[in-house]
Structures are given as structure tokens and as C-alpha cells.
Amino acid sequence: MYFPLELLDYYIGYFQLYVFQLVYVFVLINLNVSDISIQFLSPGRMASINQEYLGHEGPTDVITFDLCDDPALRMTGEILICPEVAASQSEEFGTTWQEETVRYVIHGLLHLKGFDDLEPEKRRIMKQHENRWVEKAKAGFDLSEAGTVSGS
């Protein structure tokens, strides 16, 4: 699925409120935050970063950089998200691009909290937490309305 990047600012304008609500709730409940940056990147830029820092070819859904030496003290990091990957993953998993994007934000926050998904058992535990927070986000607000214009 092609996600029109020229419309990204338009969609993000509507969607950012939901992302910020989610981050706010997550921060209030579980996290001690110093500084978190969430960036939306084109597939080309994401592929470049994926290759440079992780040694993987092609774009990916989300990359998180933990910039804190001691996550028990403060959480500082960057979460990079590719909306085009969210759009294609949403088709594959039968969700919406909005839900996928929220999932990526949660996934990144969990990494910054210290969760790991490199080993199967740790990935299973992280996925359980991720699914729980996505369900809380869906219960709290209608993710399908994010990024849309009333009456369209």
C-alpha cells in the first residue's frame, strides 16, 4: 500500500493528538521520562538508518535508540517510525495504519523502558505488554478516527 508522504503532515496533524495522549498515559503510569523524540520517516530514510545502525537492508516499521545510560533513572531516546510500513503492515495484519503506528510508539516506549525482543522468551513477554497497551489505547479512543477528516 502506498502512503502519500506529501499528505503526511496533514495526517500527522490529526493523528498526533492520539499519539501524545498515548505517550502521556504511558508516562503517567509507568515511566520516568527525561526526553523522548518520535519521528516519522520516509521508507528511504528509514532504510538508510536501518542499514547504518542495525546492518539490515530495507525500511522497517520502528527503530528505537535508547540514549540513557541508566533506564532506572530517566528515559531518554528516539523512536523512528515509517508510516508507509505501518500502512503495508496494517493490510497484512488486518488492522489500520493508525493502530499499527500506535503499536510502534508503544513498542519503542517499551524498548526505552528496558524491554528486549531479540530472544524468543523476551520477545513473547514484550509482545504481551505491547498488546495490552494497544488494547488500552483502543479502549481509550477510536484509533480509526486518527488521521481522517470528518465527513470524508
HELIX and SHEET records of a PDB file:
HELIX    1   1 LEU A    5  LEU A    7  5                                   3    
HELIX    2   2 LEU A    8  ASN A   30  1                                  23    
HELIX    3   3 PRO A   43  ILE A   49  1                                   7    
HELIX    4   4 ASN A   50  LEU A   54  3                                   5    
HELIX    5   5 PRO A   83  PHE A   93  1                                  11    
HELIX    6   6 TRP A   97  LYS A  113  1                                  17    
HELIX    7   7 PRO A  120  GLY A  140  1                                  21    
HELIX    8   8 LEU A  143  GLU A  145  5                                   3    
SHEET    1   A 3 VAL A  33  PHE A  40  0                                        
SHEET    2   A 3 MET A  75  ILE A  81  1                                        
SHEET    3   A 3 VAL A  62  ASP A  66 -1                                        
END                                                                             
